[in-house]
Amino acid sequence: MNNKIKKYKRMMRTWKRVIYSVACVFVLIAFKSCTQLNSQQLKKIESISEELPWSERMALSIMKRNDRLFMIESRTDPKWSYTHGLVAQSILEVYKTTENEKYFVYAKGYADDLISPDGVILGYNITDFNIDNINPGKYLFDLHKKERNEKYRIAMETLRNQIEWQPRNTKGGFWHKLRYPWQMWLDGLYMGGPFYARYAKEHGAYEDFDDIAKQFMLLEEYAKEKQNGLFYHGWDESKLQKWSNQDTGLSPHFWSRAIGWYAMALVDVLDYFPEDHPNRKDLIRILNNLMESITPFQDKETGLWSQIMDLPEKEGNYQEATGTAMFSYVMLKSVRLGYIDQKFYQIGAKAHSGLTEHLIVINNDGEINLTKCCAVAGLGGTPYRDGSYDYYVNEEIRSNDPKGTGPFILASLELEKSQNKTK
């Protein structure tokens, strides 16, 4: 009997080895097929058809110029950056519309290059309390939902923890960065707001929406020019900065992209804001008033907005792509969702046409390039940025800046949704 048992056990061990070996072969084949599929999806793009919609043409142009998403802005090493997060989110939206996996693979690649298997974000330091660093976290929600990879969830928890401890001014507004004390910038509402709102919705943290609304309402109260309805780029509550007005704490000018960040933050936060929250109507009111306020400054001929919005004729000013793309996106999306009057559809569509007719350059192979993008603009820092007119109009102007290409994709998708609806 014992011999029979031993023989049976040897036979079972043999079969286990066989089954394990076969399983390994199948796993290897599956992995190889997956690798081949990804390689095939991300093969070098040689040309781009003009028959494709603008959203795909821009997404493919970005992919053609940069084998991996982290390479935008001429980077040679991966960096956790709000600009990369903006483009990743935009291309992910193209995937949602087309269901073409190559867009998902490309967008997902950025997160996989920057987030370790145990959820650590490469190069991220929470103690910088840089609100820009929250923005790339937005698209991790969709990656986690599709992939169920815990590293994305852990990274999101890290970013939510930063919000918990982000320094605030005495009114409760988030500092833009730890090294920019007491300062709220319009940019920061976009960098932190939509992530904060989606996290609150998905975790049932209804009370967080009070805090989210407060950020917008603070800037409406302290950064808005009452006469023309436009918003100044920055507000220094302490009034200690050289760029800040000693009476108001405000920076000197109306920079179109800063206002664009604030506008995009409004319309994107509303995606998650509870219908029954008392401040929802306040955000929609602010959005309506802002769209009314920027409209008179749109160039009637081209449909574009200028770098310094209220001084289009002043020497050195120019019609700028990134702010225009942002306003186009906000208007088209806001009309679709019923937040603002239908009249803004034509204004947003005209802005998009202005970009494609005046600021898009198309190569022979179909690659498209967005010109006249302000590369970067800020306040304070080293070397010191004083927020003057000369400062804004003399910052570098370049093509294909992600702060333009990302919103251009989003605006194009909105325009395409409306056009497909009427077919």
C-alpha beads as a LAMMPS data file, in Angstrom:
LAMMPS data file: protein, C-alpha beads

423 atoms
422 bonds

1 atom types
1 bond types

-500.0 500.0 xlo xhi
-500.0 500.0 ylo yhi
-500.0 500.0 zlo zhi

Masses

1 110.0

Atoms # bond

1 1 1 0.000 0.000 0.000
2 1 1 2.828 2.392 0.930
3 1 1 4.528 1.731 -2.409
4 1 1 1.318 2.579 -4.236
5 1 1 0.989 5.849 -2.303
6 1 1 4.601 6.784 -3.048
7 1 1 4.096 5.969 -6.716
8 1 1 0.930 8.078 -6.779
9 1 1 2.710 11.013 -5.142
10 1 1 5.595 10.793 -7.643
11 1 1 3.089 10.750 -10.492
12 1 1 1.281 13.827 -9.093
13 1 1 4.556 15.726 -8.720
14 1 1 5.417 14.882 -12.312
15 1 1 2.033 16.104 -13.532
16 1 1 2.382 19.302 -11.489
17 1 1 5.736 20.002 -13.156
18 1 1 4.217 19.353 -16.574
19 1 1 1.239 21.603 -15.870
20 1 1 3.503 24.318 -14.450
21 1 1 5.789 24.137 -17.500
22 1 1 2.853 24.353 -19.894
23 1 1 1.418 27.282 -17.930
24 1 1 4.768 29.091 -18.101
25 1 1 4.853 28.594 -21.857
26 1 1 1.353 30.041 -22.200
27 1 1 2.253 33.002 -19.962
28 1 1 5.401 33.632 -22.002
29 1 1 3.405 33.491 -25.240
30 1 1 0.772 35.799 -23.825
31 1 1 3.413 38.244 -22.578
32 1 1 5.194 38.160 -25.906
33 1 1 1.931 38.753 -27.754
34 1 1 1.113 41.632 -25.448
35 1 1 4.554 43.111 -25.986
36 1 1 4.211 42.732 -29.727
37 1 1 0.783 44.349 -29.587
38 1 1 2.076 47.314 -27.609
39 1 1 5.042 47.645 -29.933
40 1 1 2.736 47.500 -32.908
41 1 1 0.440 50.104 -31.375
42 1 1 3.324 52.449 -30.674
43 1 1 5.277 51.927 -33.853
44 1 1 6.863 55.018 -35.366
45 1 1 4.270 57.236 -37.001
46 1 1 5.349 58.102 -40.521
47 1 1 2.452 60.265 -41.686
48 1 1 -0.843 61.645 -40.428
49 1 1 -3.957 61.771 -42.575
50 1 1 -5.719 65.097 -42.992
51 1 1 -8.965 63.120 -43.067
52 1 1 -8.679 62.519 -39.332
53 1 1 -10.324 64.947 -36.881
54 1 1 -8.156 67.663 -35.358
55 1 1 -8.058 65.928 -31.969
56 1 1 -6.411 62.817 -33.426
57 1 1 -4.151 64.792 -35.718
58 1 1 -2.728 66.659 -32.744
59 1 1 -2.495 63.546 -30.568
60 1 1 -0.667 61.675 -33.340
61 1 1 1.603 64.660 -33.960
62 1 1 2.629 64.650 -30.295
63 1 1 3.242 60.899 -30.500
64 1 1 5.216 61.331 -33.726
65 1 1 7.481 63.950 -32.153
66 1 1 7.931 62.057 -28.879
67 1 1 8.342 58.286 -28.710
68 1 1 7.304 58.420 -25.042
69 1 1 5.114 61.014 -23.439
70 1 1 7.704 62.053 -20.857
71 1 1 9.821 63.367 -23.755
72 1 1 7.585 66.366 -24.466
73 1 1 9.271 69.709 -23.778
74 1 1 12.496 68.078 -25.016
75 1 1 12.987 66.051 -21.835
76 1 1 15.474 63.192 -21.864
77 1 1 14.498 61.846 -18.450
78 1 1 11.059 61.304 -16.864
79 1 1 9.689 64.074 -14.643
80 1 1 6.411 64.335 -12.731
81 1 1 5.027 67.527 -14.257
82 1 1 1.677 69.266 -14.672
83 1 1 2.314 69.797 -18.392
84 1 1 2.824 66.096 -18.989
85 1 1 -0.274 65.355 -16.942
86 1 1 -2.305 67.752 -19.084
87 1 1 -1.217 66.046 -22.315
88 1 1 -1.690 62.558 -20.837
89 1 1 -5.249 63.440 -19.803
90 1 1 -5.971 64.943 -23.234
91 1 1 -4.737 61.882 -25.122
92 1 1 -6.654 59.636 -22.734
93 1 1 -9.788 61.584 -23.720
94 1 1 -8.992 60.819 -27.373
95 1 1 -8.860 57.137 -26.411
96 1 1 -12.269 57.378 -24.743
97 1 1 -13.736 58.821 -27.933
98 1 1 -12.030 56.570 -30.470
99 1 1 -11.510 53.415 -28.367
100 1 1 -8.208 53.073 -30.209
101 1 1 -5.856 51.337 -27.768
102 1 1 -2.721 53.040 -29.052
103 1 1 -3.810 56.275 -27.382
104 1 1 -4.401 54.504 -24.074
105 1 1 -1.027 52.752 -24.241
106 1 1 0.773 56.025 -24.962
107 1 1 -0.966 57.957 -22.183
108 1 1 -0.567 55.126 -19.687
109 1 1 3.147 54.935 -20.490
110 1 1 3.752 58.245 -18.749
111 1 1 2.348 56.976 -15.444
112 1 1 4.303 53.737 -15.761
113 1 1 7.530 55.638 -16.410
114 1 1 6.978 57.791 -13.317
115 1 1 5.298 55.497 -10.772
116 1 1 7.136 52.512 -9.297
117 1 1 5.360 49.162 -8.727
118 1 1 4.873 50.092 -5.074
119 1 1 3.272 53.435 -5.935
120 1 1 6.197 55.821 -5.356
121 1 1 6.205 58.837 -7.711
122 1 1 9.658 59.386 -9.210
123 1 1 11.199 62.689 -8.118
124 1 1 8.113 63.817 -6.209
125 1 1 8.674 65.543 -2.862
126 1 1 5.542 66.288 -0.877
127 1 1 7.360 68.856 1.275
128 1 1 7.699 71.153 -1.749
129 1 1 3.933 71.628 -1.436
130 1 1 3.870 72.519 -5.111
131 1 1 0.223 72.482 -6.152
132 1 1 1.302 71.945 -9.793
133 1 1 2.245 68.395 -8.805
134 1 1 -1.375 67.467 -8.116
135 1 1 -2.469 67.883 -11.742
136 1 1 -0.941 64.685 -13.238
137 1 1 -2.873 62.698 -10.633
138 1 1 -6.164 63.423 -12.394
139 1 1 -5.803 60.791 -15.041
140 1 1 -4.739 58.089 -12.578
141 1 1 -8.406 57.617 -11.665
142 1 1 -9.162 56.319 -15.155
143 1 1 -5.992 54.222 -15.296
144 1 1 -6.855 52.565 -11.986
145 1 1 -10.431 51.975 -13.066
146 1 1 -9.297 50.196 -16.238
147 1 1 -6.144 48.453 -15.024
148 1 1 -6.926 47.843 -11.314
149 1 1 -3.236 48.360 -10.562
150 1 1 -2.725 49.336 -6.929
151 1 1 0.255 51.549 -7.703
152 1 1 -2.078 54.126 -9.258
153 1 1 -4.282 54.161 -6.158
154 1 1 -1.273 54.566 -3.854
155 1 1 0.010 57.485 -5.943
156 1 1 -3.412 59.146 -5.753
157 1 1 -3.431 58.750 -1.973
158 1 1 -0.022 60.448 -1.832
159 1 1 -1.339 63.427 -3.796
160 1 1 -4.486 63.661 -1.702
161 1 1 -2.257 63.733 1.377
162 1 1 -0.477 66.770 -0.058
163 1 1 -3.826 68.577 -0.336
164 1 1 -4.502 67.741 3.301
165 1 1 -1.337 69.543 4.408
166 1 1 -1.016 72.187 1.682
167 1 1 -0.195 75.554 3.322
168 1 1 -3.022 78.111 3.249
169 1 1 -3.415 81.835 3.630
170 1 1 -5.486 83.293 6.447
171 1 1 -8.665 83.035 4.332
172 1 1 -8.162 79.307 3.696
173 1 1 -6.782 79.603 0.162
174 1 1 -4.029 77.221 -0.955
175 1 1 -0.548 78.656 -1.392
176 1 1 0.710 77.995 -4.908
177 1 1 3.957 76.522 -3.559
178 1 1 5.730 76.472 -0.224
179 1 1 8.340 78.836 -1.667
180 1 1 5.566 81.242 -2.736
181 1 1 4.141 82.067 0.707
182 1 1 0.677 83.660 1.044
183 1 1 0.215 83.606 -2.733
184 1 1 -2.737 82.244 -4.693
185 1 1 -2.323 82.044 -8.461
186 1 1 -5.139 81.411 -10.941
187 1 1 -3.095 78.466 -12.247
188 1 1 -3.398 76.682 -8.922
189 1 1 -7.167 76.256 -9.196
190 1 1 -6.668 74.041 -12.258
191 1 1 -3.683 72.215 -10.810
192 1 1 -5.458 71.122 -7.655
193 1 1 -9.202 71.586 -8.107
194 1 1 -10.338 68.852 -10.529
195 1 1 -8.267 66.152 -8.780
196 1 1 -9.558 67.259 -5.374
197 1 1 -13.161 67.234 -6.661
198 1 1 -12.985 63.809 -8.275
199 1 1 -11.329 62.307 -5.219
200 1 1 -14.061 63.805 -3.032
201 1 1 -16.803 62.409 -5.259
202 1 1 -15.343 58.907 -5.488
203 1 1 -14.745 58.744 -1.732
204 1 1 -18.039 60.298 -0.671
205 1 1 -16.325 63.267 0.992
206 1 1 -19.216 65.704 0.485
207 1 1 -17.769 68.215 2.940
208 1 1 -14.674 68.688 0.772
209 1 1 -16.772 70.468 -1.838
210 1 1 -17.192 73.375 0.585
211 1 1 -13.407 73.766 0.545
212 1 1 -13.156 73.364 -3.236
213 1 1 -15.789 76.049 -3.837
214 1 1 -14.034 78.335 -1.370
215 1 1 -10.896 78.416 -3.530
216 1 1 -12.830 79.756 -6.529
217 1 1 -14.866 82.187 -4.490
218 1 1 -11.779 83.611 -2.779
219 1 1 -10.213 84.485 -6.102
220 1 1 -13.474 85.919 -7.367
221 1 1 -13.526 88.162 -4.290
222 1 1 -9.864 89.174 -4.222
223 1 1 -8.439 88.731 -7.771
224 1 1 -11.306 89.962 -9.954
225 1 1 -11.298 93.426 -11.467
226 1 1 -14.783 94.732 -10.839
227 1 1 -14.909 97.021 -13.894
228 1 1 -14.034 94.564 -16.685
229 1 1 -14.669 91.246 -14.910
230 1 1 -11.200 89.863 -15.675
231 1 1 -8.944 88.165 -13.121
232 1 1 -5.392 89.149 -12.242
233 1 1 -2.782 86.382 -12.421
234 1 1 -1.770 86.348 -8.752
235 1 1 -2.864 87.543 -5.313
236 1 1 -0.365 87.956 -2.489
237 1 1 -2.372 88.256 0.704
238 1 1 0.699 89.479 2.605
239 1 1 1.442 92.199 0.006
240 1 1 5.140 91.514 0.577
241 1 1 6.038 90.617 -3.001
242 1 1 7.568 93.269 -5.251
243 1 1 5.025 92.341 -7.927
244 1 1 2.019 92.841 -5.650
245 1 1 -0.023 96.004 -5.459
246 1 1 0.438 97.483 -2.002
247 1 1 -3.291 98.160 -1.665
248 1 1 -4.746 94.966 -3.159
249 1 1 -1.891 92.444 -3.191
250 1 1 -2.601 91.783 -6.885
251 1 1 -0.196 91.324 -9.779
252 1 1 -0.334 94.043 -12.460
253 1 1 -1.864 92.357 -15.545
254 1 1 -4.523 90.106 -17.037
255 1 1 -2.556 87.209 -18.536
256 1 1 -4.796 85.211 -20.849
257 1 1 -3.434 81.758 -19.950
258 1 1 -3.829 82.349 -16.220
259 1 1 -7.480 83.222 -16.805
260 1 1 -7.688 80.141 -19.037
261 1 1 -6.426 77.895 -16.229
262 1 1 -9.061 79.296 -13.886
263 1 1 -11.816 78.854 -16.492
264 1 1 -10.824 75.247 -17.242
265 1 1 -10.749 74.528 -13.525
266 1 1 -14.341 75.749 -13.191
267 1 1 -15.794 73.640 -15.977
268 1 1 -13.816 70.517 -15.022
269 1 1 -14.620 70.733 -11.298
270 1 1 -18.316 70.918 -12.182
271 1 1 -18.020 67.388 -13.620
272 1 1 -17.879 66.125 -10.040
273 1 1 -19.677 68.795 -8.030
274 1 1 -22.856 67.427 -6.415
275 1 1 -26.087 68.681 -7.975
276 1 1 -27.499 69.499 -4.547
277 1 1 -24.484 71.382 -3.224
278 1 1 -25.380 75.021 -2.502
279 1 1 -22.131 76.331 -4.056
280 1 1 -22.662 74.608 -7.403
281 1 1 -24.790 77.534 -8.578
282 1 1 -22.045 79.933 -7.436
283 1 1 -19.470 78.204 -9.626
284 1 1 -21.826 78.278 -12.613
285 1 1 -22.492 81.976 -11.972
286 1 1 -18.732 82.698 -11.856
287 1 1 -18.270 80.725 -15.079
288 1 1 -21.031 82.650 -16.855
289 1 1 -19.699 86.006 -15.735
290 1 1 -16.168 85.111 -16.787
291 1 1 -17.239 84.010 -20.277
292 1 1 -19.156 87.269 -20.681
293 1 1 -16.105 89.221 -19.509
294 1 1 -13.539 87.664 -21.863
295 1 1 -15.727 87.806 -24.982
296 1 1 -15.228 91.535 -25.740
297 1 1 -11.474 90.962 -25.849
298 1 1 -11.626 88.266 -28.544
299 1 1 -10.214 89.551 -31.832
300 1 1 -13.186 89.967 -34.172
301 1 1 -11.228 89.005 -37.276
302 1 1 -9.153 86.011 -36.119
303 1 1 -11.123 84.781 -33.100
304 1 1 -7.937 84.739 -30.998
305 1 1 -7.094 86.308 -27.645
306 1 1 -3.907 88.251 -26.895
307 1 1 -1.156 87.395 -24.404
308 1 1 -2.122 90.396 -22.250
309 1 1 -5.834 90.234 -22.775
310 1 1 -6.953 93.832 -22.327
311 1 1 -4.147 95.492 -24.310
312 1 1 -4.312 93.841 -27.756
313 1 1 -3.012 96.896 -29.635
314 1 1 -0.064 97.652 -27.395
315 1 1 3.369 97.227 -28.946
316 1 1 4.865 93.817 -28.322
317 1 1 1.571 92.076 -27.556
318 1 1 0.564 89.136 -29.743
319 1 1 -2.301 86.715 -30.338
320 1 1 -1.466 83.714 -28.186
321 1 1 -2.365 80.053 -28.706
322 1 1 -2.556 78.492 -25.245
323 1 1 -5.058 80.892 -23.705
324 1 1 -7.171 80.827 -26.859
325 1 1 -7.272 77.012 -26.867
326 1 1 -8.325 77.005 -23.225
327 1 1 -11.156 79.489 -23.795
328 1 1 -12.369 77.519 -26.807
329 1 1 -12.486 74.324 -24.748
330 1 1 -14.290 75.961 -21.836
331 1 1 -16.929 77.601 -23.990
332 1 1 -17.661 74.523 -26.091
333 1 1 -17.843 72.190 -23.103
334 1 1 -19.891 74.625 -21.023
335 1 1 -22.448 75.004 -23.813
336 1 1 -22.681 71.224 -24.256
337 1 1 -23.355 70.747 -20.550
338 1 1 -25.828 73.618 -20.360
339 1 1 -23.845 75.871 -18.024
340 1 1 -23.764 78.912 -20.317
341 1 1 -25.837 80.374 -23.127
342 1 1 -25.813 78.772 -26.580
343 1 1 -24.390 82.008 -28.040
344 1 1 -20.970 81.039 -26.685
345 1 1 -20.815 78.028 -29.000
346 1 1 -20.067 80.240 -31.998
347 1 1 -17.503 82.218 -30.001
348 1 1 -15.707 79.039 -28.917
349 1 1 -15.898 77.558 -32.415
350 1 1 -14.508 80.776 -33.892
351 1 1 -11.575 80.571 -31.493
352 1 1 -10.872 77.015 -32.638
353 1 1 -11.034 78.097 -36.283
354 1 1 -8.673 80.938 -35.454
355 1 1 -6.157 78.426 -34.140
356 1 1 -6.408 76.101 -37.146
357 1 1 -6.407 78.911 -39.728
358 1 1 -3.809 81.242 -38.232
359 1 1 -1.623 79.356 -35.755
360 1 1 -1.476 75.758 -37.031
361 1 1 1.343 74.890 -39.436
362 1 1 1.095 71.533 -41.247
363 1 1 4.170 69.610 -42.407
364 1 1 4.273 67.640 -45.656
365 1 1 3.806 64.381 -43.724
366 1 1 0.628 65.676 -42.057
367 1 1 2.213 66.492 -38.685
368 1 1 0.585 69.597 -37.210
369 1 1 2.349 72.275 -35.177
370 1 1 0.708 74.816 -32.887
371 1 1 2.636 78.099 -33.031
372 1 1 2.628 81.263 -30.898
373 1 1 2.572 79.530 -27.513
374 1 1 3.896 81.418 -24.507
375 1 1 6.412 78.958 -23.085
376 1 1 6.066 79.880 -19.418
377 1 1 5.167 82.808 -17.187
378 1 1 5.098 83.163 -13.437
379 1 1 5.603 85.577 -10.577
380 1 1 8.581 86.049 -8.278
381 1 1 11.221 83.315 -8.105
382 1 1 14.821 83.486 -9.336
383 1 1 15.485 85.316 -11.597
384 1 1 12.704 87.536 -10.312
385 1 1 9.550 87.827 -12.451
386 1 1 7.887 91.156 -11.748
387 1 1 4.617 90.569 -13.595
388 1 1 5.111 93.675 -15.738
389 1 1 3.807 94.040 -19.281
390 1 1 7.328 93.796 -20.682
391 1 1 7.893 90.602 -18.707
392 1 1 4.852 88.792 -20.131
393 1 1 5.322 89.792 -23.773
394 1 1 9.040 89.023 -23.764
395 1 1 8.842 85.507 -22.352
396 1 1 9.830 82.803 -24.847
397 1 1 7.334 82.063 -27.609
398 1 1 7.522 78.549 -29.033
399 1 1 5.607 75.945 -30.994
400 1 1 3.883 72.846 -29.633
401 1 1 4.020 73.817 -25.996
402 1 1 1.959 71.225 -24.075
403 1 1 -0.017 74.008 -22.387
404 1 1 -1.376 74.660 -25.863
405 1 1 -1.482 71.229 -27.491
406 1 1 -3.348 69.646 -24.566
407 1 1 -6.185 72.213 -24.488
408 1 1 -6.268 72.191 -28.307
409 1 1 -7.038 68.459 -28.195
410 1 1 -9.729 69.010 -25.558
411 1 1 -11.306 71.868 -27.533
412 1 1 -11.199 69.785 -30.719
413 1 1 -12.935 66.874 -28.995
414 1 1 -15.705 69.201 -27.807
415 1 1 -16.168 70.622 -31.292
416 1 1 -16.213 67.120 -32.786
417 1 1 -18.844 65.964 -30.274
418 1 1 -21.139 68.806 -31.304
419 1 1 -20.554 68.184 -35.000
420 1 1 -21.214 64.458 -34.681
421 1 1 -24.400 65.207 -32.774
422 1 1 -25.784 67.208 -35.707
423 1 1 -24.977 64.570 -38.349

Bonds

1 1 1 2
2 1 2 3
3 1 3 4
4 1 4 5
5 1 5 6
6 1 6 7
7 1 7 8
8 1 8 9
9 1 9 10
10 1 10 11
11 1 11 12
12 1 12 13
13 1 13 14
14 1 14 15
15 1 15 16
16 1 16 17
17 1 17 18
18 1 18 19
19 1 19 20
20 1 20 21
21 1 21 22
22 1 22 23
23 1 23 24
24 1 24 25
25 1 25 26
26 1 26 27
27 1 27 28
28 1 28 29
29 1 29 30
30 1 30 31
31 1 31 32
32 1 32 33
33 1 33 34
34 1 34 35
35 1 35 36
36 1 36 37
37 1 37 38
38 1 38 39
39 1 39 40
40 1 40 41
41 1 41 42
42 1 42 43
43 1 43 44
44 1 44 45
45 1 45 46
46 1 46 47
47 1 47 48
48 1 48 49
49 1 49 50
50 1 50 51
51 1 51 52
52 1 52 53
53 1 53 54
54 1 54 55
55 1 55 56
56 1 56 57
57 1 57 58
58 1 58 59
59 1 59 60
60 1 60 61
61 1 61 62
62 1 62 63
63 1 63 64
64 1 64 65
65 1 65 66
66 1 66 67
67 1 67 68
68 1 68 69
69 1 69 70
70 1 70 71
71 1 71 72
72 1 72 73
73 1 73 74
74 1 74 75
75 1 75 76
76 1 76 77
77 1 77 78
78 1 78 79
79 1 79 80
80 1 80 81
81 1 81 82
82 1 82 83
83 1 83 84
84 1 84 85
85 1 85 86
86 1 86 87
87 1 87 88
88 1 88 89
89 1 89 90
90 1 90 91
91 1 91 92
92 1 92 93
93 1 93 94
94 1 94 95
95 1 95 96
96 1 96 97
97 1 97 98
98 1 98 99
99 1 99 100
100 1 100 101
101 1 101 102
102 1 102 103
103 1 103 104
104 1 104 105
105 1 105 106
106 1 106 107
107 1 107 108
108 1 108 109
109 1 109 110
110 1 110 111
111 1 111 112
112 1 112 113
113 1 113 114
114 1 114 115
115 1 115 116
116 1 116 117
117 1 117 118
118 1 118 119
119 1 119 120
120 1 120 121
121 1 121 122
122 1 122 123
123 1 123 124
124 1 124 125
125 1 125 126
126 1 126 127
127 1 127 128
128 1 128 129
129 1 129 130
130 1 130 131
131 1 131 132
132 1 132 133
133 1 133 134
134 1 134 135
135 1 135 136
136 1 136 137
137 1 137 138
138 1 138 139
139 1 139 140
140 1 140 141
141 1 141 142
142 1 142 143
143 1 143 144
144 1 144 145
145 1 145 146
146 1 146 147
147 1 147 148
148 1 148 149
149 1 149 150
150 1 150 151
151 1 151 152
152 1 152 153
153 1 153 154
154 1 154 155
155 1 155 156
156 1 156 157
157 1 157 158
158 1 158 159
159 1 159 160
160 1 160 161
161 1 161 162
162 1 162 163
163 1 163 164
164 1 164 165
165 1 165 166
166 1 166 167
167 1 167 168
168 1 168 169
169 1 169 170
170 1 170 171
171 1 171 172
172 1 172 173
173 1 173 174
174 1 174 175
175 1 175 176
176 1 176 177
177 1 177 178
178 1 178 179
179 1 179 180
180 1 180 181
181 1 181 182
182 1 182 183
183 1 183 184
184 1 184 185
185 1 185 186
186 1 186 187
187 1 187 188
188 1 188 189
189 1 189 190
190 1 190 191
191 1 191 192
192 1 192 193
193 1 193 194
194 1 194 195
195 1 195 196
196 1 196 197
197 1 197 198
198 1 198 199
199 1 199 200
200 1 200 201
201 1 201 202
202 1 202 203
203 1 203 204
204 1 204 205
205 1 205 206
206 1 206 207
207 1 207 208
208 1 208 209
209 1 209 210
210 1 210 211
211 1 211 212
212 1 212 213
213 1 213 214
214 1 214 215
215 1 215 216
216 1 216 217
217 1 217 218
218 1 218 219
219 1 219 220
220 1 220 221
221 1 221 222
222 1 222 223
223 1 223 224
224 1 224 225
225 1 225 226
226 1 226 227
227 1 227 228
228 1 228 229
229 1 229 230
230 1 230 231
231 1 231 232
232 1 232 233
233 1 233 234
234 1 234 235
235 1 235 236
236 1 236 237
237 1 237 238
238 1 238 239
239 1 239 240
240 1 240 241
241 1 241 242
242 1 242 243
243 1 243 244
244 1 244 245
245 1 245 246
246 1 246 247
247 1 247 248
248 1 248 249
249 1 249 250
250 1 250 251
251 1 251 252
252 1 252 253
253 1 253 254
254 1 254 255
255 1 255 256
256 1 256 257
257 1 257 258
258 1 258 259
259 1 259 260
260 1 260 261
261 1 261 262
262 1 262 263
263 1 263 264
264 1 264 265
265 1 265 266
266 1 266 267
267 1 267 268
268 1 268 269
269 1 269 270
270 1 270 271
271 1 271 272
272 1 272 273
273 1 273 274
274 1 274 275
275 1 275 276
276 1 276 277
277 1 277 278
278 1 278 279
279 1 279 280
280 1 280 281
281 1 281 282
282 1 282 283
283 1 283 284
284 1 284 285
285 1 285 286
286 1 286 287
287 1 287 288
288 1 288 289
289 1 289 290
290 1 290 291
291 1 291 292
292 1 292 293
293 1 293 294
294 1 294 295
295 1 295 296
296 1 296 297
297 1 297 298
298 1 298 299
299 1 299 300
300 1 300 301
301 1 301 302
302 1 302 303
303 1 303 304
304 1 304 305
305 1 305 306
306 1 306 307
307 1 307 308
308 1 308 309
309 1 309 310
310 1 310 311
311 1 311 312
312 1 312 313
313 1 313 314
314 1 314 315
315 1 315 316
316 1 316 317
317 1 317 318
318 1 318 319
319 1 319 320
320 1 320 321
321 1 321 322
322 1 322 323
323 1 323 324
324 1 324 325
325 1 325 326
326 1 326 327
327 1 327 328
328 1 328 329
329 1 329 330
330 1 330 331
331 1 331 332
332 1 332 333
333 1 333 334
334 1 334 335
335 1 335 336
336 1 336 337
337 1 337 338
338 1 338 339
339 1 339 340
340 1 340 341
341 1 341 342
342 1 342 343
343 1 343 344
344 1 344 345
345 1 345 346
346 1 346 347
347 1 347 348
348 1 348 349
349 1 349 350
350 1 350 351
351 1 351 352
352 1 352 353
353 1 353 354
354 1 354 355
355 1 355 356
356 1 356 357
357 1 357 358
358 1 358 359
359 1 359 360
360 1 360 361
361 1 361 362
362 1 362 363
363 1 363 364
364 1 364 365
365 1 365 366
366 1 366 367
367 1 367 368
368 1 368 369
369 1 369 370
370 1 370 371
371 1 371 372
372 1 372 373
373 1 373 374
374 1 374 375
375 1 375 376
376 1 376 377
377 1 377 378
378 1 378 379
379 1 379 380
380 1 380 381
381 1 381 382
382 1 382 383
383 1 383 384
384 1 384 385
385 1 385 386
386 1 386 387
387 1 387 388
388 1 388 389
389 1 389 390
390 1 390 391
391 1 391 392
392 1 392 393
393 1 393 394
394 1 394 395
395 1 395 396
396 1 396 397
397 1 397 398
398 1 398 399
399 1 399 400
400 1 400 401
401 1 401 402
402 1 402 403
403 1 403 404
404 1 404 405
405 1 405 406
406 1 406 407
407 1 407 408
408 1 408 409
409 1 409 410
410 1 410 411
411 1 411 412
412 1 412 413
413 1 413 414
414 1 414 415
415 1 415 416
416 1 416 417
417 1 417 418
418 1 418 419
419 1 419 420
420 1 420 421
421 1 421 422
422 1 422 423
